[in-house]
Amino acid sequence: MSTSDPKKIGAIILAAGASSRIGSPKALLDYHGETFIERLVRVFSAVCDPVVVALGYHADAIRPKVKANVAVNPAPERGMLTSLQTALATLPEDLDGFLFIPVDCPAVEESTVRRVIQNFRERPAGTQFVVPQFQGKHGHPVCADASLIAEFLALPEDGQARWVVHKYVPQTIYVDVDDPGILTDVDDPEAYRRMMAEARR
């Protein structure tokens, strides 16, 4: 991203989960010759600075594949929110906004990320979130105003990021994109097979 751009936007990729249902680290699964984490880091690094990858389970195995900043959740069993909070705590104070996405969503297109960021940069005053949607369904990445970082960090350990997202629905812009990848959720072997079959069409 150009350092001359007045609106600096970071990105967080959440890759700290145990991947217990799929049997191996999802971050290291293959998607068109790249691992999930390699592809997401590449896509987001093209338009965001910094890119922070939240690791936890399997951190030692995943870290060598990460060409970005790393934030390790010391207790990933506490849930995805704590991994998001771990990464948020590392973001610089001069950001205007940040995107976040789980590593389960490797198929998101760079053009979609650019479109979400463009809408964030051009958002009306008071807008807190920009969220992509495909055929009426909301997906990732979510782009949030940096002023919300403190609110995410203040959530209790058993909380969920969606609590903050839902709170600001009236201050959210939903952007239509032609990218089913925003809805991808590779949670188990069947979901992975389905995604790969669709990608070959």
DONU-572563 format. One line per field, with one value per residue: residue number from 1; z, x, y of N, C-alpha, C in turn. Coordinates in nm, 2 decimals. Layout:
// DONU-572563
k: [NUM ...] .
n_pz: [Z ...] .
n_px: [X ...] .
n_py: [Y ...] .
ca_pz: [Z ...] .
ca_px: [X ...] .
ca_py: [Y ...] .
c_pz: [Z ...] .
c_px: [X ...] .
c_py: [Y ...] .
This chain:
// DONU-572563
k: [1 2 3 4 5 6 7 8 9 10 11 12 13 14 15 16 17 18 19 20 21 22 23 24 25 26 27 28 29 30 31 32 33 34 35 36 37 38 39 40 41 42 43 44 45 46 47 48 49 50 51 52 53 54 55 56 57 58 59 60 61 62 63 64 65 66 67 68 69 70 71 72 73 74 75 76 77 78 79 80 81 82 83 84 85 86 87 88 89 90 91 92 93 94 95 96 97 98 99 100 101 102 103 104 105 106 107 108 109 110 111 112 113 114 115 116 117 118 119 120 121 122 123 124 125 126 127 128 129 130 131 132 133 134 135 136 137 138 139 140 141 142 143 144 145 146 147 148 149 150 151 152 153 154 155 156 157 158 159 160 161 162 163 164 165 166 167 168 169 170 171 172 173 174 175 176 177 178 179 180 181 182 183 184 185 186 187 188 189 190 191 192 193 194 195 196 197 198 199 200 201] .
n_pz: [0.00 -0.08 0.09 0.09 0.10 0.26 0.44 0.64 0.66 0.83 0.86 0.99 1.02 1.12 1.26 1.46 1.56 1.66 1.46 1.48 1.36 1.10 1.11 1.05 1.05 0.93 0.82 0.67 0.46 0.11 -0.15 -0.47 -0.51 -0.32 0.04 0.26 0.44 0.32 0.08 0.18 0.32 0.11 -0.05 0.12 0.19 -0.03 -0.02 0.24 0.55 0.86 0.81 1.02 1.16 1.36 1.56 1.73 1.83 1.68 1.61 1.57 1.35 1.15 1.14 0.98 0.73 0.72 0.59 0.73 1.00 1.32 1.58 1.88 2.04 2.37 2.49 2.31 2.34 2.46 2.28 1.96 1.98 2.17 2.03 1.82 1.98 2.08 1.85 1.77 1.98 1.89 1.68 1.51 1.63 1.45 1.26 1.04 1.00 1.01 0.88 0.93 0.91 0.92 0.88 0.76 0.53 0.25 -0.01 -0.08 -0.30 -0.42 -0.55 -0.42 -0.16 -0.21 -0.30 -0.07 0.09 -0.06 -0.04 0.24 0.26 0.14 0.29 0.45 0.70 1.04 0.98 1.08 1.01 0.72 0.52 0.31 0.08 -0.08 -0.30 -0.12 0.12 0.41 0.44 0.48 0.41 0.72 0.76 0.99 1.17 1.32 1.56 1.70 1.81 2.08 2.19 2.10 2.24 2.50 2.53 2.71 2.80 2.73 2.53 2.20 1.88 1.71 1.87 1.89 1.62 1.55 1.71 1.58 1.34 1.22 1.15 0.94 0.63 0.36 0.10 -0.22 -0.38 -0.64 -0.56 -0.44 -0.26 -0.03 0.14 0.20 0.42 0.56 0.74 0.79 0.65 0.44 0.36 0.27 0.05 -0.11 -0.16 -0.31 -0.53 -0.64 -0.71 -0.92 -1.13] .
n_px: [0.08 0.05 0.25 0.18 -0.09 -0.36 -0.53 -0.47 -0.48 -0.50 -0.47 -0.61 -0.55 -0.70 -0.57 -0.55 -0.68 -0.76 -0.83 -0.96 -1.17 -1.11 -0.87 -0.60 -0.38 -0.57 -0.47 -0.25 -0.35 -0.39 -0.45 -0.49 -0.21 -0.10 -0.07 -0.35 -0.29 -0.07 -0.18 -0.38 -0.22 -0.08 -0.28 -0.39 -0.17 -0.12 -0.27 -0.30 -0.15 -0.02 -0.01 -0.13 -0.10 -0.28 -0.18 -0.19 -0.28 -0.07 0.13 0.41 0.43 0.30 0.41 0.65 0.55 0.44 0.46 0.45 0.35 0.33 0.12 0.10 -0.14 -0.14 -0.32 -0.50 -0.72 -0.92 -1.07 -1.19 -1.22 -1.03 -0.80 -0.83 -0.83 -0.57 -0.42 -0.52 -0.41 -0.16 -0.16 -0.06 -0.10 -0.18 -0.36 -0.64 -0.84 -0.92 -0.92 -1.06 -1.04 -1.12 -0.89 -1.02 -1.14 -1.02 -1.06 -1.13 -1.12 -0.87 -0.96 -1.20 -1.13 -1.00 -1.23 -1.39 -1.22 -1.20 -1.47 -1.47 -1.29 -1.43 -1.65 -1.95 -1.96 -1.95 -1.99 -1.92 -1.86 -1.77 -1.90 -1.87 -2.11 -2.26 -2.50 -2.69 -2.60 -2.40 -2.04 -1.69 -1.39 -1.44 -1.45 -1.34 -1.38 -1.10 -1.15 -1.30 -1.13 -1.07 -1.31 -1.35 -1.14 -1.22 -1.42 -1.55 -1.39 -1.54 -1.69 -1.81 -1.69 -1.90 -2.08 -2.00 -2.01 -2.28 -2.40 -2.35 -2.50 -2.68 -2.49 -2.34 -2.21 -2.31 -2.16 -2.21 -2.07 -1.92 -1.83 -1.82 -1.64 -1.63 -1.80 -1.71 -1.64 -1.43 -1.46 -1.46 -1.36 -1.54 -1.64 -1.40 -1.35 -1.57 -1.53 -1.29 -1.38 -1.56 -1.39 -1.26 -1.43] .
n_py: [-0.12 0.23 0.46 0.72 0.74 0.88 0.74 0.49 0.15 -0.15 -0.51 -0.82 -1.15 -1.44 -1.71 -1.90 -2.12 -2.46 -2.64 -2.88 -3.03 -3.07 -3.20 -3.12 -2.84 -2.57 -2.35 -2.44 -2.58 -2.66 -2.43 -2.38 -2.41 -2.25 -2.22 -2.17 -1.96 -1.84 -1.74 -1.56 -1.38 -1.27 -1.16 -0.96 -0.81 -0.67 -0.45 -0.36 -0.24 -0.25 -0.62 -0.85 -1.17 -1.38 -1.63 -1.95 -2.24 -2.49 -2.30 -2.31 -2.47 -2.32 -2.06 -2.05 -2.02 -1.77 -1.45 -1.20 -0.98 -1.13 -1.24 -1.41 -1.59 -1.67 -1.84 -2.00 -2.16 -2.02 -1.90 -1.75 -1.47 -1.39 -1.42 -1.24 -1.01 -1.03 -0.98 -0.72 -0.57 -0.52 -0.35 -0.05 0.30 0.48 0.40 0.42 0.24 -0.12 -0.45 -0.77 -1.13 -1.47 -1.75 -1.95 -1.86 -1.87 -1.80 -1.55 -1.27 -1.05 -0.82 -0.79 -0.72 -0.48 -0.33 -0.32 -0.17 0.06 0.15 0.19 0.41 0.60 0.64 0.76 1.02 0.89 0.63 0.30 0.04 -0.16 -0.40 -0.68 -0.82 -1.11 -1.20 -1.11 -1.22 -1.17 -1.14 -1.21 -1.01 -0.81 -0.47 -0.23 0.08 0.24 0.35 0.17 -0.02 -0.02 -0.09 -0.35 -0.46 -0.44 -0.63 -0.91 -1.21 -1.43 -1.33 -1.22 -1.11 -1.04 -0.91 -0.64 -0.58 -0.62 -0.42 -0.19 -0.19 0.00 0.19 0.08 0.00 -0.20 -0.38 -0.48 -0.75 -0.95 -1.22 -1.52 -1.62 -1.48 -1.59 -1.84 -2.10 -2.30 -2.55 -2.82 -3.15 -3.20 -2.95 -2.84 -3.00 -2.94 -2.67 -2.68 -2.82 -2.65 -2.44 -2.55 -2.53] .
ca_pz: [0.00 -0.08 0.22 0.07 0.12 0.39 0.52 0.66 0.70 0.86 0.84 1.08 0.97 1.24 1.23 1.59 1.60 1.67 1.33 1.52 1.28 0.97 1.13 1.03 1.05 0.82 0.76 0.58 0.35 -0.02 -0.24 -0.60 -0.51 -0.20 0.16 0.29 0.50 0.22 -0.01 0.25 0.35 -0.02 -0.09 0.21 0.19 -0.15 0.01 0.38 0.62 0.86 0.81 1.14 1.16 1.49 1.58 1.86 1.81 1.56 1.58 1.52 1.21 1.06 1.14 0.87 0.61 0.73 0.56 0.78 1.14 1.39 1.72 1.92 2.15 2.46 2.54 2.21 2.38 2.51 2.17 1.85 2.02 2.23 1.92 1.76 2.08 2.08 1.73 1.78 2.07 1.83 1.57 1.54 1.67 1.34 1.16 1.02 1.01 1.00 0.83 0.99 0.84 0.96 0.78 0.70 0.41 0.17 -0.15 -0.11 -0.41 -0.39 -0.59 -0.31 -0.05 -0.26 -0.31 0.07 0.14 -0.13 0.03 0.37 0.25 0.09 0.37 0.51 0.84 1.13 0.94 1.17 0.95 0.58 0.51 0.18 0.07 -0.20 -0.31 0.00 0.24 0.45 0.46 0.52 0.54 0.78 0.78 1.10 1.20 1.42 1.69 1.77 1.86 2.23 2.22 2.09 2.35 2.62 2.54 2.81 2.74 2.67 2.44 2.06 1.80 1.65 1.96 1.84 1.48 1.56 1.78 1.48 1.21 1.16 1.10 0.86 0.48 0.30 -0.03 -0.31 -0.45 -0.72 -0.50 -0.34 -0.16 0.10 0.22 0.23 0.56 0.55 0.88 0.80 0.52 0.33 0.32 0.19 -0.08 -0.18 -0.21 -0.42 -0.65 -0.70 -0.76 -1.05 -1.24] .
ca_px: [0.00 0.13 0.26 0.12 -0.23 -0.39 -0.60 -0.39 -0.57 -0.43 -0.55 -0.58 -0.59 -0.72 -0.53 -0.51 -0.77 -0.71 -0.86 -0.99 -1.27 -1.05 -0.76 -0.47 -0.40 -0.64 -0.38 -0.16 -0.42 -0.35 -0.55 -0.43 -0.07 -0.05 -0.14 -0.45 -0.23 0.01 -0.27 -0.44 -0.12 -0.04 -0.39 -0.41 -0.05 -0.12 -0.35 -0.30 -0.02 0.04 -0.09 -0.10 -0.15 -0.29 -0.15 -0.21 -0.25 0.01 0.20 0.54 0.42 0.24 0.49 0.74 0.47 0.38 0.54 0.37 0.36 0.27 0.08 0.06 -0.23 -0.08 -0.42 -0.60 -0.84 -1.02 -1.17 -1.14 -1.22 -0.91 -0.70 -0.85 -0.78 -0.42 -0.37 -0.55 -0.32 -0.03 -0.18 -0.02 -0.21 -0.21 -0.45 -0.78 -0.93 -0.86 -1.00 -1.03 -1.09 -1.06 -0.81 -1.12 -1.19 -0.90 -1.09 -1.16 -1.04 -0.80 -1.05 -1.31 -1.06 -0.99 -1.36 -1.43 -1.14 -1.25 -1.59 -1.43 -1.23 -1.53 -1.77 -2.01 -1.92 -2.03 -1.99 -1.83 -1.82 -1.80 -1.91 -1.91 -2.22 -2.28 -2.64 -2.76 -2.54 -2.28 -1.92 -1.56 -1.34 -1.51 -1.36 -1.39 -1.31 -1.00 -1.20 -1.36 -1.04 -1.08 -1.44 -1.32 -1.05 -1.29 -1.51 -1.51 -1.32 -1.64 -1.77 -1.79 -1.67 -2.02 -2.15 -1.97 -2.06 -2.43 -2.43 -2.34 -2.57 -2.72 -2.37 -2.27 -2.23 -2.30 -2.11 -2.23 -1.95 -1.94 -1.73 -1.87 -1.53 -1.65 -1.89 -1.64 -1.60 -1.37 -1.47 -1.44 -1.31 -1.64 -1.64 -1.28 -1.37 -1.67 -1.47 -1.20 -1.45 -1.62 -1.28 -1.21 -1.52] .
ca_py: [0.00 0.35 0.53 0.85 0.73 0.94 0.65 0.37 0.04 -0.27 -0.63 -0.92 -1.29 -1.52 -1.85 -1.96 -2.23 -2.60 -2.71 -3.02 -3.10 -3.10 -3.29 -3.07 -2.69 -2.52 -2.25 -2.50 -2.65 -2.60 -2.36 -2.34 -2.40 -2.18 -2.25 -2.07 -1.85 -1.77 -1.67 -1.45 -1.28 -1.21 -1.07 -0.85 -0.73 -0.58 -0.33 -0.32 -0.23 -0.39 -0.74 -0.93 -1.30 -1.43 -1.77 -2.01 -2.38 -2.51 -2.18 -2.34 -2.52 -2.22 -1.94 -2.04 -1.98 -1.64 -1.34 -1.09 -0.97 -1.24 -1.22 -1.54 -1.60 -1.77 -1.93 -2.00 -2.23 -1.92 -1.86 -1.66 -1.33 -1.35 -1.41 -1.11 -0.91 -1.04 -0.91 -0.58 -0.50 -0.50 -0.26 0.09 0.39 0.58 0.34 0.47 0.12 -0.25 -0.56 -0.90 -1.24 -1.60 -1.82 -2.04 -1.80 -1.84 -1.78 -1.41 -1.21 -0.92 -0.71 -0.77 -0.65 -0.34 -0.27 -0.29 -0.06 0.19 0.20 0.24 0.54 0.70 0.62 0.88 1.04 0.81 0.48 0.22 -0.09 -0.19 -0.55 -0.73 -0.92 -1.18 -1.24 -1.08 -1.28 -1.10 -1.23 -1.15 -0.95 -0.70 -0.35 -0.15 0.20 0.21 0.39 0.06 -0.12 -0.02 -0.16 -0.49 -0.51 -0.44 -0.74 -1.01 -1.33 -1.52 -1.25 -1.24 -0.99 -1.00 -0.82 -0.50 -0.56 -0.60 -0.30 -0.08 -0.22 0.12 0.26 -0.02 -0.01 -0.34 -0.36 -0.60 -0.80 -1.07 -1.30 -1.61 -1.65 -1.41 -1.68 -1.96 -2.13 -2.44 -2.60 -2.97 -3.20 -3.19 -2.81 -2.82 -3.07 -2.86 -2.54 -2.71 -2.87 -2.53 -2.36 -2.60 -2.52] .
c_pz: [0.00 0.05 0.21 0.09 0.26 0.49 0.53 0.72 0.72 0.84 0.94 1.02 1.09 1.21 1.35 1.64 1.59 1.54 1.36 1.43 1.14 0.99 1.11 1.03 0.92 0.74 0.66 0.47 0.22 -0.09 -0.36 -0.58 -0.40 -0.08 0.18 0.35 0.41 0.13 0.06 0.28 0.22 -0.06 -0.01 0.21 0.07 -0.12 0.15 0.45 0.76 0.84 0.93 1.14 1.31 1.49 1.72 1.86 1.68 1.52 1.52 1.38 1.11 1.04 1.02 0.74 0.61 0.70 0.60 0.93 1.21 1.54 1.77 2.05 2.25 2.51 2.43 2.24 2.43 2.40 2.07 1.89 2.09 2.13 1.85 1.85 2.08 1.96 1.73 1.87 2.01 1.72 1.61 1.56 1.56 1.23 1.16 1.04 1.00 0.95 0.91 0.92 0.90 0.85 0.71 0.56 0.31 0.03 -0.18 -0.21 -0.37 -0.44 -0.49 -0.20 -0.09 -0.26 -0.17 0.12 0.07 -0.07 0.17 0.36 0.21 0.17 0.43 0.65 0.93 1.10 1.02 1.10 0.80 0.57 0.37 0.18 -0.07 -0.21 -0.18 0.13 0.28 0.47 0.51 0.40 0.58 0.79 0.89 1.12 1.32 1.56 1.77 1.83 2.02 2.27 2.21 2.20 2.48 2.64 2.64 2.73 2.68 2.57 2.29 1.99 1.74 1.74 1.92 1.70 1.48 1.62 1.68 1.35 1.15 1.10 1.01 0.71 0.43 0.15 -0.11 -0.39 -0.53 -0.68 -0.40 -0.24 -0.03 0.20 0.26 0.37 0.57 0.70 0.90 0.66 0.41 0.28 0.23 0.05 -0.17 -0.24 -0.32 -0.54 -0.72 -0.77 -0.90 -1.16 -1.34] .
c_px: [0.09 0.13 0.20 -0.03 -0.27 -0.47 -0.53 -0.48 -0.49 -0.53 -0.51 -0.63 -0.59 -0.69 -0.48 -0.58 -0.70 -0.73 -0.90 -1.08 -1.21 -0.92 -0.62 -0.49 -0.46 -0.55 -0.28 -0.22 -0.39 -0.48 -0.48 -0.28 -0.01 -0.13 -0.25 -0.38 -0.14 -0.07 -0.33 -0.34 -0.09 -0.15 -0.40 -0.29 -0.04 -0.19 -0.36 -0.16 -0.05 -0.06 -0.04 -0.17 -0.16 -0.28 -0.17 -0.18 -0.16 0.10 0.34 0.54 0.38 0.34 0.58 0.68 0.42 0.48 0.47 0.40 0.29 0.24 0.03 -0.03 -0.18 -0.19 -0.53 -0.73 -0.95 -1.11 -1.11 -1.13 -1.08 -0.79 -0.71 -0.80 -0.63 -0.36 -0.40 -0.46 -0.19 -0.04 -0.12 -0.13 -0.25 -0.30 -0.58 -0.88 -0.85 -0.97 -0.97 -1.11 -1.03 -0.99 -0.90 -1.16 -1.08 -0.93 -1.13 -1.07 -0.98 -0.89 -1.16 -1.25 -1.05 -1.12 -1.41 -1.35 -1.18 -1.37 -1.57 -1.38 -1.33 -1.66 -1.82 -1.96 -2.01 -2.03 -1.88 -1.78 -1.85 -1.79 -1.95 -2.03 -2.23 -2.42 -2.71 -2.70 -2.41 -2.16 -1.80 -1.48 -1.43 -1.41 -1.42 -1.31 -1.22 -1.05 -1.27 -1.26 -1.05 -1.21 -1.42 -1.24 -1.12 -1.39 -1.46 -1.46 -1.42 -1.73 -1.74 -1.78 -1.80 -2.10 -2.13 -2.03 -2.21 -2.47 -2.44 -2.40 -2.62 -2.61 -2.28 -2.31 -2.21 -2.27 -2.13 -2.11 -1.98 -1.83 -1.78 -1.77 -1.55 -1.73 -1.82 -1.61 -1.56 -1.36 -1.44 -1.40 -1.41 -1.65 -1.52 -1.30 -1.47 -1.61 -1.37 -1.27 -1.51 -1.51 -1.23 -1.31 -1.49] .
c_py: [0.12 0.42 0.67 0.85 0.78 0.85 0.52 0.26 -0.09 -0.39 -0.74 -1.05 -1.38 -1.67 -1.92 -2.08 -2.37 -2.68 -2.86 -3.10 -3.14 -3.19 -3.25 -2.92 -2.64 -2.42 -2.31 -2.58 -2.58 -2.54 -2.31 -2.32 -2.31 -2.23 -2.14 -1.95 -1.77 -1.68 -1.54 -1.34 -1.20 -1.11 -0.95 -0.76 -0.64 -0.45 -0.28 -0.32 -0.17 -0.50 -0.82 -1.06 -1.35 -1.58 -1.82 -2.15 -2.39 -2.39 -2.21 -2.40 -2.42 -2.10 -1.94 -2.00 -1.84 -1.53 -1.21 -1.08 -1.09 -1.20 -1.35 -1.53 -1.70 -1.87 -1.94 -2.07 -2.14 -1.87 -1.76 -1.51 -1.30 -1.35 -1.28 -1.00 -0.91 -0.96 -0.76 -0.50 -0.46 -0.39 -0.12 0.19 0.48 0.52 0.42 0.36 -0.01 -0.35 -0.68 -1.01 -1.37 -1.67 -1.92 -1.99 -1.77 -1.79 -1.63 -1.35 -1.08 -0.80 -0.68 -0.69 -0.50 -0.26 -0.23 -0.17 0.07 0.24 0.25 0.38 0.64 0.70 0.76 0.90 0.95 0.67 0.41 0.10 -0.09 -0.34 -0.59 -0.82 -0.98 -1.24 -1.23 -1.13 -1.21 -1.19 -1.15 -1.10 -0.83 -0.59 -0.26 -0.03 0.18 0.26 0.28 -0.04 -0.13 -0.10 -0.31 -0.54 -0.52 -0.55 -0.84 -1.13 -1.42 -1.45 -1.29 -1.11 -0.94 -0.91 -0.67 -0.48 -0.54 -0.47 -0.18 -0.10 -0.09 0.21 0.17 0.00 -0.15 -0.32 -0.49 -0.63 -0.93 -1.17 -1.40 -1.65 -1.58 -1.49 -1.81 -1.98 -2.28 -2.49 -2.75 -3.02 -3.19 -3.05 -2.78 -2.88 -2.99 -2.73 -2.57 -2.75 -2.75 -2.44 -2.42 -2.59 -2.40] .
